[in-house]
Amino acid sequence: MPTSAQLKEHYDTHGYVIIPGLLTPSEHADLLAATDRVVARTRSGSWPHARVVGKQFPPYGVGDDIWGVQHAMHPALEEPVFARWYAGDAVRGAAEMLLGCQDEDLQMELFNILVNPVRSEFALCWHRDDIKGSASEDEERAALTVRHYGVQWNTALHEDVSLYVVPGSHRVPRTAVQRALSNDTAAPADPLAMPGAIGVKLRVGETVFYNNNILHCASYSPNIPRATLHACMGDTRGGSARARNILQHDLGWMKEEAFRESLNLKGRQMLERLVRMQEEYHGKDIEYSLEE
């Protein structure tokens, strides 16, 4: 197992890093069972907060097939295992190590689930989450110098081969060829046609943490089961730097007492930091961004 310093160096240099062991066998079993229940509810239409096939970023609207479930920690789902794991020592420790922050800096953000559609193939375009595909080279170069004070991750409950990234692209603008193969709508015919691209293969229980401005895409097949925990966590030292990317997801329910009461102490402390950011950003325009 690499040291923490080696893991952080890989993350900083390549824009992503794979870390095993962030859930125990019993946590894996509990999370997978909860995921299966939530996905069944969402496919049936009884849970309306879905990522629907044909829509790559919020607002997702409605559709007859899904590629994800939003708001996994919502108390109405009655699946406390998600919040318990999110606020647990293993996940928080990994986030602190990669962000270079302290426990008291961590901010609660998003927890969603990525799943396979059941009716059709689906793919997300090559994109960066917080930089539009239409950005000029100069705009892109300037945006890539901005620190975003957050980290996001995918934890595989089944083996996962959906994500593709271009290592190191979180630091440099796209080349002309990369620009031609990426925009805000078109799914890639072949993800590996993107210069520098690799497929990220996760074994059961592994987690890939990645900079959300790494050039990335994803491919979904109805023939390959997917159950991947997709979440992010912020660093309050950035003030409201995370607001535009996070608050587009309609997180008003996280202010409700029922949600606060469902959390452990660490979870409540992280939630309080998110609520402060929501209040500071209240009334400002929120632009939608792409996301996997």
Backbone as CSV, one residue per row, in Angstrom:
resi,resn,N_x,N_y,N_z,CA_x,CA_y,CA_z,C_x,C_y,C_z
1,MET,0.838,-1.199,0.000,0.000,0.000,0.000,0.875,1.253,0.000
2,PRO,0.675,2.164,-0.938,1.459,3.409,-0.954,1.221,4.220,0.317
3,THR,2.178,5.069,0.651,2.021,5.955,1.796,1.047,7.082,1.462
4,SER,0.607,7.776,2.489,-0.277,8.923,2.274,0.389,9.972,1.392
5,ALA,1.681,10.197,1.605,2.403,11.180,0.795,2.431,10.762,-0.670
6,GLN,2.615,9.471,-0.935,2.637,8.984,-2.312,1.264,9.095,-2.965
7,LEU,0.218,8.790,-2.208,-1.137,8.905,-2.746,-1.456,10.353,-3.095
8,LYS,-1.097,11.276,-2.216,-1.367,12.691,-2.482,-0.544,13.182,-3.672
9,GLU,0.705,12.743,-3.775,1.530,13.156,-4.910,0.921,12.671,-6.223
10,HIS,0.427,11.430,-6.229,-0.201,10.908,-7.449,-1.449,11.718,-7.788
11,TYR,-2.243,12.022,-6.775,-3.459,12.808,-6.992,-3.119,14.200,-7.534
12,ASP,-2.165,14.858,-6.923,-1.797,16.208,-7.355,-1.212,16.215,-8.759
13,THR,-0.429,15.196,-9.095,0.247,15.147,-10.388,-0.688,14.697,-11.505
14,HIS,-1.439,13.639,-11.256,-2.246,13.027,-12.319,-3.711,13.439,-12.288
15,GLY,-4.145,14.044,-11.187,-5.533,14.480,-11.104,-6.483,13.424,-10.585
16,TYR,-5.984,12.252,-10.283,-6.814,11.187,-9.733,-5.927,10.219,-8.972
17,VAL,-6.531,9.429,-8.090,-5.792,8.381,-7.400,-6.797,7.332,-6.925
18,ILE,-6.417,6.072,-6.983,-7.270,4.975,-6.524,-6.820,4.551,-5.135
19,ILE,-7.771,4.511,-4.205,-7.486,4.136,-2.816,-8.400,2.979,-2.421
20,PRO,-7.836,1.859,-1.990,-8.671,0.744,-1.510,-8.971,0.893,-0.021
21,GLY,-9.883,0.052,0.455,-10.048,-0.107,1.888,-10.820,0.959,2.623
22,LEU,-11.663,1.738,1.930,-12.422,2.776,2.620,-13.772,2.271,3.109
23,LEU,-14.048,0.984,2.898,-15.231,0.388,3.494,-14.915,-1.043,3.890
24,THR,-15.416,-1.440,5.019,-15.211,-2.789,5.518,-16.156,-3.745,4.792
25,PRO,-15.927,-5.067,4.893,-16.857,-6.014,4.269,-18.302,-5.822,4.739
26,SER,-18.502,-5.552,6.011,-19.878,-5.359,6.497,-20.471,-4.055,5.962
27,GLU,-19.643,-3.014,5.868,-20.128,-1.763,5.275,-20.476,-1.968,3.812
28,HIS,-19.638,-2.730,3.102,-19.937,-3.011,1.699,-21.285,-3.698,1.563
29,ALA,-21.525,-4.706,2.377,-22.791,-5.443,2.309,-23.972,-4.521,2.614
30,ASP,-23.834,-3.688,3.651,-24.926,-2.792,4.032,-25.169,-1.721,2.971
31,LEU,-24.093,-1.156,2.423,-24.227,-0.119,1.404,-24.824,-0.677,0.118
32,LEU,-24.421,-1.895,-0.264,-24.963,-2.494,-1.479,-26.446,-2.810,-1.312
33,ALA,-26.824,-3.327,-0.156,-28.239,-3.626,0.082,-29.071,-2.342,0.053
34,ALA,-28.572,-1.282,0.694,-29.280,-0.005,0.686,-29.363,0.566,-0.726
35,THR,-28.264,0.452,-1.474,-28.248,0.935,-2.851,-29.277,0.201,-3.693
36,ASP,-29.347,-1.109,-3.558,-30.328,-1.880,-4.331,-31.754,-1.426,-4.019
37,ARG,-32.035,-1.155,-2.749,-33.381,-0.701,-2.377,-33.687,0.676,-2.963
38,VAL,-32.721,1.583,-2.860,-32.930,2.943,-3.361,-33.067,2.954,-4.876
39,VAL,-32.241,2.177,-5.558,-32.322,2.125,-7.019,-33.664,1.545,-7.467
40,ALA,-34.145,0.516,-6.769,-35.445,-0.064,-7.116,-36.551,0.978,-6.962
41,ARG,-36.484,1.759,-5.899,-37.474,2.822,-5.700,-37.406,3.855,-6.819
42,THR,-36.193,4.189,-7.213,-36.027,5.222,-8.233,-36.485,4.716,-9.599
43,ARG,-36.149,3.493,-9.928,-36.595,2.935,-11.211,-38.118,2.828,-11.267
44,SER,-38.748,2.578,-10.127,-40.207,2.456,-10.100,-40.908,3.805,-10.160
45,GLY,-40.151,4.881,-9.923,-40.722,6.218,-9.938,-41.133,6.737,-8.585
46,SER,-40.986,5.923,-7.523,-41.409,6.384,-6.202,-40.389,7.332,-5.570
47,TRP,-39.148,7.314,-6.048,-38.154,8.329,-5.656,-37.867,9.167,-6.895
48,PRO,-38.266,10.447,-6.904,-38.232,11.234,-8.138,-36.882,11.841,-8.497
49,HIS,-35.912,11.758,-7.586,-34.652,12.472,-7.795,-33.659,11.579,-8.534
50,ALA,-33.817,11.516,-9.849,-33.025,10.614,-10.685,-32.232,11.393,-11.727
51,ARG,-31.124,10.809,-12.130,-30.405,11.273,-13.322,-30.927,10.430,-14.488
52,VAL,-31.563,11.068,-15.431,-32.252,10.317,-16.479,-31.399,10.225,-17.736
53,VAL,-31.512,9.093,-18.407,-30.787,8.873,-19.660,-31.207,9.945,-20.668
54,GLY,-30.212,10.530,-21.309,-30.452,11.600,-22.263,-30.141,12.976,-21.710
55,LYS,-29.997,13.091,-20.377,-29.632,14.359,-19.751,-28.315,14.172,-19.015
56,GLN,-27.342,15.029,-19.339,-26.009,14.854,-18.794,-25.759,15.658,-17.529
57,PHE,-26.547,16.704,-17.280,-26.285,17.542,-16.113,-27.593,18.170,-15.638
58,PRO,-27.648,18.658,-14.399,-28.898,19.185,-13.844,-29.331,20.475,-14.533
59,PRO,-30.670,20.715,-14.533,-31.757,19.889,-13.989,-32.029,18.688,-14.903
60,TYR,-32.285,17.512,-14.307,-32.382,16.284,-15.084,-33.760,16.018,-15.650
61,GLY,-34.812,16.570,-15.063,-36.152,16.335,-15.571,-36.610,14.916,-15.305
62,VAL,-37.448,14.386,-16.187,-37.980,13.035,-16.024,-37.696,12.218,-17.270
63,GLY,-37.687,10.887,-17.109,-37.451,9.990,-18.238,-37.772,8.566,-17.844
64,ASP,-37.690,7.665,-18.805,-38.080,6.276,-18.540,-36.894,5.362,-18.260
65,ASP,-35.688,5.928,-18.128,-34.511,5.142,-17.764,-33.569,6.058,-17.000
66,ILE,-32.749,5.495,-16.123,-31.905,6.323,-15.272,-30.455,5.863,-15.323
67,TRP,-29.548,6.790,-15.000,-28.136,6.445,-14.838,-27.613,6.870,-13.467
68,GLY,-28.506,7.387,-12.638,-28.075,7.772,-11.306,-29.233,8.131,-10.398
69,VAL,-28.934,8.173,-9.102,-29.894,8.550,-8.063,-29.314,9.723,-7.288
70,GLN,-30.094,10.748,-7.108,-29.667,11.941,-6.377,-30.067,11.847,-4.895
71,HIS,-29.313,12.534,-4.056,-29.659,12.752,-2.643,-29.749,11.445,-1.844
72,ALA,-28.710,10.637,-1.908,-28.742,9.339,-1.223,-28.869,9.474,0.291
73,MET,-28.440,10.608,0.856,-28.509,10.778,2.312,-29.842,11.351,2.781
74,HIS,-30.753,11.623,1.873,-32.035,12.234,2.238,-32.755,11.366,3.261
75,PRO,-33.230,11.957,4.374,-33.878,11.136,5.409,-35.137,10.430,4.927
76,ALA,-35.784,10.944,3.883,-36.993,10.288,3.374,-36.696,8.912,2.800
77,LEU,-35.456,8.667,2.407,-35.091,7.344,1.904,-34.920,6.329,3.035
78,GLU,-34.716,6.811,4.233,-34.574,5.955,5.417,-33.454,4.928,5.250
79,GLU,-32.318,5.420,4.749,-31.130,4.578,4.580,-29.944,5.280,5.253
80,PRO,-29.879,5.261,6.582,-28.848,6.019,7.304,-27.430,5.531,7.067
81,VAL,-27.268,4.354,6.483,-25.922,3.827,6.249,-25.113,4.747,5.337
82,PHE,-25.767,5.450,4.421,-25.037,6.328,3.513,-24.369,7.474,4.268
83,ALA,-25.131,8.177,5.092,-24.561,9.289,5.864,-23.541,8.794,6.876
84,ARG,-23.805,7.631,7.459,-22.868,7.077,8.442,-21.515,6.793,7.799
85,TRP,-21.525,6.231,6.597,-20.255,5.943,5.916,-19.588,7.234,5.442
86,TYR,-20.373,8.143,4.869,-19.832,9.407,4.355,-19.102,10.174,5.455
87,ALA,-19.667,10.189,6.650,-19.072,10.947,7.758,-18.128,10.109,8.609
88,GLY,-17.844,8.889,8.176,-16.978,8.001,8.944,-15.508,8.375,8.851
89,ASP,-14.712,7.772,9.705,-13.290,8.115,9.795,-12.534,7.850,8.505
90,ALA,-12.837,6.734,7.823,-12.055,6.361,6.639,-12.216,7.375,5.513
91,VAL,-13.451,7.754,5.211,-13.701,8.705,4.127,-13.171,10.085,4.489
92,ARG,-13.462,10.527,5.697,-12.977,11.844,6.105,-11.455,11.890,6.099
93,GLY,-10.816,10.823,6.551,-9.357,10.794,6.568,-8.760,10.892,5.181
94,ALA,-9.361,10.189,4.212,-8.859,10.263,2.835,-9.038,11.664,2.273
95,ALA,-10.190,12.272,2.526,-10.437,13.625,2.025,-9.469,14.625,2.640
96,GLU,-9.241,14.530,3.930,-8.300,15.435,4.596,-6.903,15.300,4.010
97,MET,-6.483,14.047,3.770,-5.149,13.805,3.233,-4.999,14.422,1.841
98,LEU,-5.984,14.249,0.985,-5.876,14.754,-0.389,-6.053,16.267,-0.455
99,LEU,-6.879,16.819,0.421,-7.086,18.260,0.432,-6.013,18.993,1.234
100,GLY,-5.275,18.263,2.058,-4.267,18.895,2.903,-4.878,19.773,3.971
101,CYS,-6.054,19.345,4.491,-6.745,20.163,5.475,-6.928,19.390,6.782
102,GLN,-7.584,20.009,7.734,-7.870,19.395,9.014,-9.343,18.991,9.085
103,ASP,-9.644,18.157,10.067,-11.012,17.676,10.220,-12.010,18.823,10.344
104,GLU,-11.615,19.859,11.050,-12.529,20.983,11.266,-12.756,21.832,10.013
105,ASP,-12.031,21.540,8.930,-12.207,22.264,7.672,-13.204,21.576,6.744
106,LEU,-13.551,20.315,7.012,-14.356,19.547,6.071,-15.809,20.020,6.027
107,GLN,-16.333,20.083,4.805,-17.697,20.549,4.564,-18.491,19.454,3.863
108,MET,-19.670,19.133,4.381,-20.551,18.172,3.734,-21.026,18.712,2.399
109,GLU,-21.090,17.823,1.394,-21.585,18.251,0.086,-22.556,17.205,-0.486
110,LEU,-22.204,16.567,-1.559,-23.139,15.708,-2.283,-22.862,14.232,-2.056
111,PHE,-23.925,13.436,-2.113,-23.801,11.980,-2.100,-24.878,11.437,-3.030
112,ASN,-24.452,10.919,-4.161,-25.348,10.359,-5.160,-24.910,8.935,-5.497
113,ILE,-25.653,8.262,-6.331,-25.348,6.891,-6.723,-25.385,6.798,-8.246
114,LEU,-24.373,6.193,-8.835,-24.309,5.982,-10.280,-24.658,4.529,-10.575
115,VAL,-25.567,4.323,-11.533,-26.049,2.976,-11.838,-26.108,2.769,-13.350
116,ASN,-26.259,1.521,-13.746,-26.422,1.229,-15.155,-27.868,1.475,-15.592
117,PRO,-28.060,2.033,-16.795,-29.416,2.070,-17.342,-29.858,0.643,-17.668
118,VAL,-31.145,0.445,-17.888,-31.634,-0.904,-18.189,-32.165,-1.034,-19.603
119,ARG,-32.340,0.091,-20.309,-32.947,0.024,-21.635,-32.000,0.363,-22.779
120,SER,-30.972,1.143,-22.509,-30.140,1.607,-23.626,-28.743,1.978,-23.155
121,GLU,-27.819,2.020,-24.101,-26.485,2.530,-23.822,-26.581,4.033,-23.557
122,PHE,-25.645,4.531,-22.763,-25.609,5.962,-22.485,-24.183,6.358,-22.195
123,ALA,-23.798,7.547,-22.600,-22.440,8.023,-22.329,-22.459,9.522,-22.079
124,LEU,-21.582,9.956,-21.191,-21.381,11.371,-20.934,-20.259,11.888,-21.819
125,CYS,-20.398,13.115,-22.274,-19.375,13.710,-23.119,-18.080,13.912,-22.341
126,TRP,-16.988,14.135,-23.074,-15.745,14.546,-22.440,-15.921,15.959,-21.912
127,HIS,-15.607,16.167,-20.648,-15.870,17.460,-20.031,-15.025,17.665,-18.785
128,ARG,-15.053,18.889,-18.306,-14.572,19.254,-16.975,-15.806,19.741,-16.214
129,ASP,-15.929,19.417,-14.946,-17.159,19.741,-14.232,-17.387,21.231,-14.056
130,ASP,-16.340,22.005,-13.930,-16.521,23.413,-13.580,-15.959,24.373,-14.623
131,ILE,-15.693,23.861,-15.833,-15.240,24.710,-16.941,-16.019,24.287,-18.179
132,LYS,-16.715,25.200,-18.797,-17.532,24.874,-19.954,-16.674,24.403,-21.129
133,GLY,-17.205,23.484,-21.918,-16.491,23.013,-23.096,-16.262,24.095,-24.129
134,SER,-17.079,25.135,-24.095,-16.944,26.232,-25.053,-15.887,27.250,-24.645
135,ALA,-15.260,27.070,-23.470,-14.248,28.029,-23.003,-13.081,28.100,-23.983
136,SER,-12.589,29.297,-24.208,-11.419,29.465,-25.071,-10.190,28.905,-24.374
137,GLU,-9.105,28.761,-25.109,-7.875,28.249,-24.500,-7.407,29.150,-23.368
138,ASP,-7.483,30.473,-23.570,-7.054,31.395,-22.521,-7.968,31.303,-21.300
139,GLU,-9.287,31.201,-21.537,-10.228,31.064,-20.420,-9.976,29.764,-19.658
140,GLU,-9.724,28.708,-20.411,-9.473,27.414,-19.799,-8.183,27.448,-18.981
141,ARG,-7.148,28.040,-19.538,-5.868,28.122,-18.841,-6.018,28.889,-17.526
142,ALA,-6.760,29.994,-17.568,-6.955,30.790,-16.360,-7.769,30.019,-15.326
143,ALA,-8.820,29.331,-15.769,-9.685,28.595,-14.839,-8.938,27.449,-14.174
144,LEU,-8.002,26.853,-14.873,-7.270,25.717,-14.316,-6.273,26.122,-13.239
145,THR,-6.027,27.414,-13.099,-5.146,27.886,-12.027,-5.914,28.132,-10.729
146,VAL,-7.249,28.077,-10.803,-8.083,28.369,-9.638,-8.235,27.112,-8.786
147,ARG,-7.948,27.226,-7.519,-8.129,26.113,-6.604,-9.594,26.034,-6.178
148,HIS,-10.161,24.838,-6.204,-11.592,24.694,-5.949,-11.923,24.125,-4.571
149,TYR,-10.939,23.794,-3.784,-11.141,23.412,-2.384,-12.164,22.290,-2.206
150,GLY,-12.052,21.262,-3.021,-12.934,20.120,-2.859,-12.372,18.908,-3.562
151,VAL,-12.923,17.753,-3.222,-12.518,16.515,-3.868,-13.766,15.668,-4.067
152,GLN,-13.826,14.940,-5.166,-14.947,14.041,-5.391,-14.434,12.643,-5.668
153,TRP,-15.335,11.687,-5.518,-14.886,10.304,-5.630,-15.990,9.371,-6.079
154,ASN,-15.584,8.218,-6.609,-16.450,7.099,-6.953,-15.973,5.885,-6.166
155,THR,-16.878,5.266,-5.414,-16.571,4.032,-4.700,-17.381,2.904,-5.312
156,ALA,-16.706,1.859,-5.776,-17.354,0.782,-6.523,-17.905,-0.295,-5.600
157,LEU,-19.222,-0.504,-5.657,-19.843,-1.621,-4.931,-19.899,-2.872,-5.801
158,HIS,-19.882,-2.681,-7.125,-19.592,-3.729,-8.099,-18.320,-3.297,-8.828
159,GLU,-17.657,-4.214,-9.507,-16.534,-3.801,-10.355,-17.018,-2.716,-11.302
160,ASP,-16.188,-1.697,-11.517,-16.614,-0.519,-12.277,-15.579,-0.184,-13.351
161,VAL,-16.043,-0.107,-14.596,-15.153,0.242,-15.713,-15.743,1.390,-16.524
162,SER,-16.576,2.215,-15.896,-17.312,3.244,-16.638,-16.540,4.533,-16.858
163,LEU,-15.647,4.887,-15.942,-15.007,6.201,-15.970,-13.745,6.198,-16.825
164,TYR,-13.573,7.283,-17.600,-12.361,7.511,-18.396,-11.817,8.893,-18.045
165,VAL,-10.505,9.003,-17.940,-9.880,10.285,-17.619,-8.648,10.493,-18.499
166,VAL,-8.235,11.737,-18.600,-6.959,12.077,-19.230,-6.029,12.531,-18.110
167,PRO,-5.141,11.666,-17.632,-4.274,12.026,-16.509,-3.489,13.316,-16.775
168,GLY,-3.430,14.170,-15.769,-2.682,15.414,-15.871,-3.434,16.550,-16.526
169,SER,-4.625,16.277,-17.058,-5.349,17.316,-17.804,-5.982,18.361,-16.891
170,HIS,-5.940,18.141,-15.567,-6.452,19.148,-14.636,-5.515,20.345,-14.527
171,ARG,-4.362,20.233,-15.186,-3.368,21.306,-15.089,-3.161,22.058,-16.399
172,VAL,-3.600,21.500,-17.515,-3.274,22.100,-18.814,-4.519,22.191,-19.695
173,PRO,-4.601,23.212,-20.546,-5.718,23.320,-21.481,-5.713,22.163,-22.478
174,ARG,-6.850,21.930,-23.091,-6.947,20.901,-24.119,-6.121,21.257,-25.353
175,THR,-5.599,20.247,-25.992,-4.978,20.443,-27.299,-6.086,20.650,-28.326
176,ALA,-5.709,20.995,-29.535,-6.702,21.194,-30.591,-7.504,19.919,-30.838
177,VAL,-6.821,18.781,-30.814,-7.518,17.512,-31.043,-8.443,17.204,-29.880
178,GLN,-7.987,17.403,-28.657,-8.836,17.166,-27.488,-10.051,18.087,-27.489
179,ARG,-9.840,19.309,-27.904,-10.955,20.268,-27.972,-11.999,19.810,-28.982
180,ALA,-11.539,19.281,-30.105,-12.471,18.819,-31.140,-13.293,17.623,-30.669
181,LEU,-12.754,16.854,-29.731,-13.435,15.648,-29.258,-14.243,15.876,-27.990
182,SER,-14.287,17.120,-27.507,-15.027,17.414,-26.281,-15.921,18.622,-26.479
183,ASN,-17.133,18.510,-25.969,-18.055,19.638,-25.903,-19.075,19.325,-24.824
184,ASP,-20.129,20.104,-24.756,-21.071,19.947,-23.642,-22.245,19.025,-23.938
185,THR,-22.258,18.358,-25.099,-23.430,17.546,-25.434,-23.106,16.184,-26.042
186,ALA,-22.097,16.100,-26.887,-21.902,14.887,-27.687,-21.204,13.781,-26.906
187,ALA,-21.811,12.603,-26.890,-21.187,11.443,-26.260,-20.076,10.908,-27.159
188,PRO,-18.967,10.460,-26.603,-17.870,9.945,-27.424,-18.204,8.577,-28.008
189,ALA,-17.910,8.406,-29.309,-18.120,7.096,-29.926,-17.158,6.078,-29.331
190,ASP,-15.934,6.522,-29.071,-14.916,5.670,-28.473,-14.131,6.515,-27.486
191,PRO,-14.338,6.345,-26.178,-13.635,7.195,-25.208,-12.121,7.166,-25.356
192,LEU,-11.570,6.036,-25.764,-10.119,5.930,-25.863,-9.562,6.599,-27.114
193,ALA,-10.449,7.169,-27.946,-9.973,7.968,-29.080,-9.460,9.328,-28.622
194,MET,-9.802,9.720,-27.413,-9.296,10.977,-26.868,-7.809,10.822,-26.545
195,PRO,-6.946,11.661,-27.115,-5.507,11.548,-26.836,-5.212,11.597,-25.342
196,GLY,-4.446,10.626,-24.870,-4.054,10.567,-23.474,-5.038,9.868,-22.564
197,ALA,-6.190,9.440,-23.076,-7.228,8.868,-22.229,-6.873,7.469,-21.739
198,ILE,-7.317,7.169,-20.532,-7.230,5.818,-19.975,-8.573,5.465,-19.346
199,GLY,-8.866,4.178,-19.251,-10.028,3.727,-18.522,-9.658,3.493,-17.066
200,VAL,-10.512,3.929,-16.158,-10.278,3.735,-14.721,-11.033,2.478,-14.299
201,LYS,-10.301,1.445,-13.943,-10.910,0.177,-13.555,-10.867,0.030,-12.041
202,LEU,-12.043,-0.071,-11.446,-12.143,-0.205,-9.996,-12.614,-1.603,-9.630
203,ARG,-11.859,-2.238,-8.738,-12.329,-3.486,-8.165,-13.340,-3.177,-7.069
204,VAL,-14.100,-4.186,-6.674,-15.105,-3.996,-5.633,-14.449,-3.420,-4.378
205,GLY,-14.993,-2.325,-3.883,-14.481,-1.692,-2.673,-13.434,-0.629,-2.905
206,GLU,-12.937,-0.482,-4.125,-11.943,0.561,-4.404,-12.634,1.895,-4.668
207,THR,-11.899,2.955,-4.391,-12.391,4.312,-4.589,-11.418,5.095,-5.441
208,VAL,-11.943,5.779,-6.469,-11.112,6.716,-7.212,-11.513,8.131,-6.799
209,PHE,-10.552,8.878,-6.288,-10.722,10.298,-6.016,-10.182,11.059,-7.226
210,TYR,-10.899,12.095,-7.654,-10.389,12.855,-8.796,-10.761,14.323,-8.718
211,ASN,-9.874,15.124,-9.272,-10.078,16.559,-9.402,-11.215,16.754,-10.406
212,ASN,-12.238,17.533,-10.038,-13.394,17.595,-10.931,-13.131,18.369,-12.213
213,ASN,-11.957,18.967,-12.351,-11.616,19.607,-13.620,-10.622,18.796,-14.437
214,ILE,-10.399,17.541,-14.067,-9.699,16.640,-14.970,-10.630,16.375,-16.154
215,LEU,-10.092,16.246,-17.349,-10.902,15.923,-18.517,-11.361,14.479,-18.372
216,HIS,-12.681,14.265,-18.338,-13.201,12.924,-18.086,-14.542,12.716,-18.781
217,CYS,-14.912,11.455,-18.921,-16.221,11.090,-19.449,-16.612,9.757,-18.834
218,ALA,-17.762,9.247,-19.190,-18.204,7.965,-18.648,-19.093,7.266,-19.658
219,SER,-19.032,5.941,-19.636,-19.822,5.117,-20.545,-20.651,4.134,-19.724
220,TYR,-21.934,4.025,-20.031,-22.867,3.183,-19.277,-23.487,2.142,-20.198
221,SER,-23.499,0.911,-19.751,-24.096,-0.177,-20.522,-25.190,-0.861,-19.706
222,PRO,-26.334,-1.169,-20.321,-27.372,-1.906,-19.591,-26.960,-3.344,-19.291
223,ASN,-25.880,-3.805,-19.921,-25.429,-5.187,-19.738,-24.380,-5.346,-18.639
224,ILE,-23.919,-4.226,-18.076,-22.889,-4.268,-17.035,-23.440,-3.621,-15.777
225,PRO,-23.722,-4.392,-14.732,-24.274,-3.801,-13.501,-23.320,-2.759,-12.918
226,ARG,-23.882,-1.644,-12.523,-23.091,-0.605,-11.870,-23.799,-0.158,-10.599
227,ALA,-23.073,-0.079,-9.529,-23.570,0.468,-8.272,-22.393,1.177,-7.630
228,THR,-22.270,2.456,-7.920,-21.094,3.234,-7.524,-21.520,4.442,-6.711
229,LEU,-20.927,4.588,-5.545,-21.212,5.723,-4.673,-20.422,6.930,-5.173
230,HIS,-21.123,7.993,-5.477,-20.518,9.161,-6.124,-20.742,10.366,-5.218
231,ALA,-19.667,10.877,-4.646,-19.818,11.916,-3.630,-18.688,12.923,-3.704
232,CYS,-18.848,13.988,-2.945,-17.779,14.984,-2.859,-17.822,15.638,-1.496
233,MET,-16.714,16.263,-1.157,-16.543,16.909,0.145,-15.726,18.172,-0.074
234,GLY,-16.028,19.214,0.690,-15.353,20.480,0.497,-14.424,20.849,1.640
235,ASP,-13.660,21.901,1.403,-12.696,22.450,2.355,-13.085,23.899,2.590
236,THR,-13.524,24.221,3.803,-14.055,25.552,4.084,-13.021,26.660,3.984
237,ARG,-11.745,26.314,3.893,-10.730,27.359,3.729,-10.922,28.102,2.414
238,GLY,-11.716,27.530,1.500,-11.998,28.190,0.225,-13.201,29.114,0.266
239,GLY,-13.794,29.329,1.455,-14.962,30.198,1.547,-16.119,29.629,0.741
240,SER,-16.665,30.429,-0.172,-17.790,29.983,-0.990,-17.334,29.497,-2.366
241,ALA,-16.063,29.118,-2.489,-15.545,28.678,-3.787,-16.309,27.480,-4.341
242,ARG,-16.856,26.646,-3.459,-17.557,25.443,-3.898,-19.025,25.691,-4.222
243,ALA,-19.546,26.848,-3.886,-20.986,27.080,-3.937,-21.583,26.868,-5.320
244,ARG,-20.991,27.458,-6.337,-21.603,27.399,-7.671,-21.726,25.972,-8.162
245,ASN,-20.743,25.141,-7.856,-20.739,23.774,-8.356,-21.648,22.868,-7.535
246,ILE,-21.879,23.202,-6.266,-22.614,22.325,-5.355,-24.081,22.703,-5.234
247,LEU,-24.380,23.994,-5.115,-25.733,24.404,-4.781,-26.705,24.283,-5.941
248,GLN,-26.236,23.993,-7.135,-27.141,23.744,-8.262,-27.977,22.490,-8.046
249,HIS,-27.603,21.668,-7.054,-28.271,20.382,-6.847,-29.440,20.451,-5.870
250,ASP,-29.936,21.633,-5.554,-31.155,21.790,-4.765,-31.035,21.081,-3.414
251,LEU,-30.212,21.642,-2.541,-29.906,21.015,-1.260,-30.674,21.620,-0.092
252,GLY,-31.803,22.255,-0.365,-32.581,22.847,0.710,-32.994,21.846,1.772
253,TRP,-33.215,20.588,1.382,-33.632,19.558,2.340,-32.568,19.299,3.410
254,MET,-31.332,19.653,3.125,-30.276,19.402,4.098,-30.352,20.348,5.291
255,LYS,-31.194,21.389,5.198,-31.388,22.291,6.330,-32.460,21.785,7.280
256,GLU,-33.183,20.741,6.907,-34.283,20.251,7.725,-33.748,19.509,8.958
257,GLU,-34.447,19.659,10.059,-34.015,19.061,11.318,-33.960,17.535,11.229
258,ALA,-34.846,16.943,10.440,-34.861,15.485,10.311,-33.537,14.970,9.764
259,PHE,-32.938,15.718,8.853,-31.650,15.294,8.305,-30.562,15.488,9.350
260,ARG,-30.547,16.622,9.997,-29.521,16.869,11.017,-29.556,15.786,12.090
261,GLU,-30.744,15.395,12.508,-30.874,14.406,13.563,-30.409,13.016,13.127
262,SER,-30.352,12.777,11.818,-29.925,11.471,11.320,-28.411,11.316,11.299
263,LEU,-27.676,12.397,11.585,-26.225,12.403,11.443,-25.525,12.176,12.781
264,ASN,-24.294,11.649,12.688,-23.453,11.590,13.877,-22.819,12.965,14.112
265,LEU,-22.022,13.091,15.154,-21.466,14.395,15.506,-20.637,14.981,14.377
266,LYS,-19.752,14.175,13.775,-18.908,14.678,12.691,-19.766,15.115,11.511
267,GLY,-20.809,14.343,11.210,-21.699,14.706,10.122,-22.403,16.022,10.380
268,ARG,-22.854,16.233,11.620,-23.525,17.492,11.951,-22.577,18.674,11.820
269,GLN,-21.344,18.481,12.220,-20.374,19.575,12.101,-20.099,19.918,10.640
270,MET,-19.970,18.900,9.793,-19.761,19.158,8.363,-20.989,19.817,7.747
271,LEU,-22.186,19.387,8.163,-23.426,19.977,7.659,-23.516,21.450,8.022
272,GLU,-23.162,21.798,9.253,-23.210,23.202,9.680,-22.354,24.081,8.773
273,ARG,-21.227,23.564,8.333,-20.361,24.343,7.440,-20.998,24.516,6.067
274,LEU,-21.705,23.495,5.577,-22.418,23.619,4.301,-23.542,24.645,4.417
275,VAL,-24.305,24.587,5.496,-25.417,25.516,5.675,-24.907,26.955,5.704
276,ARG,-23.777,27.181,6.342,-23.201,28.537,6.354,-22.879,28.987,4.939
277,MET,-22.325,28.081,4.114,-22.014,28.453,2.739,-23.290,28.753,1.955
278,GLN,-24.339,27.942,2.165,-25.615,28.192,1.499,-26.140,29.579,1.841
279,GLU,-26.062,29.938,3.098,-26.581,31.239,3.536,-25.762,32.389,2.967
280,GLU,-24.447,32.208,2.883,-23.585,33.257,2.336,-23.811,33.439,0.839
281,TYR,-24.190,32.352,0.155,-24.349,32.402,-1.299,-25.793,32.689,-1.698
282,HIS,-26.689,32.799,-0.743,-28.113,32.955,-1.021,-28.371,34.139,-1.952
283,GLY,-29.187,33.891,-2.996,-29.574,34.960,-3.902,-28.665,35.161,-5.089
284,LYS,-27.513,34.531,-5.093,-26.608,34.676,-6.220,-26.979,33.688,-7.322
285,ASP,-26.696,34.057,-8.558,-26.999,33.182,-9.687,-26.118,31.949,-9.647
286,ILE,-26.692,30.804,-10.016,-25.966,29.547,-10.055,-25.963,29.023,-11.478
287,GLU,-24.796,28.852,-12.057,-24.686,28.265,-13.377,-24.578,26.757,-13.238
288,TYR,-25.227,26.050,-14.147,-25.136,24.593,-14.124,-23.813,24.144,-14.715
289,SER,-23.297,23.044,-14.211,-22.055,22.484,-14.725,-22.260,21.017,-15.056
290,LEU,-21.361,20.470,-15.830,-21.407,19.060,-16.141,-20.889,18.270,-14.952
291,GLU,-21.324,17.032,-14.860,-20.861,16.240,-13.713,-20.999,14.751,-13.978
292,GLU,-19.969,13.996,-13.569,-20.045,12.525,-13.443,-19.529,12.199,-12.061
